[in-house]
Amino acid sequence: MNACILYLNNKRIDMIKLESDHMESKSWEKLKESDKWDFAEITRNLNPTTSEVILVGESGLNTEYRRWLANHDRVIAKKLIAVIGSTLETKINPNLFSHFKEKYFLKRG
């Protein structure tokens, strides 16, 4: 199983790649608030064998990245299995959290 979790917010994007035998992470930061994210570079860092992608973070940025994927990389767009937005009112469903925790982290020795 090869999966990737992308955490997106307006100042920083973190990528955690989960592969069958190891994990690795990468992050990008904005120098100025007015800078735009380079979604092409972020997407290039996904392993071609990635089978599942989960987006977590600010709802507006999640929507912007999903729209970019639909227009520029439909192969990766089809691999999105969950989009978990965050606002002050959003609470993550505990059942969904438990499912992902067990699937991606508890089975790692």
Helices and strands as residue ranges (DSSP letters): E 3-8, E 12-18, E 23-29, H 39-44, E 52-58, H 59-72, H 74-77, E 80-86, H 94-101, I 102-106
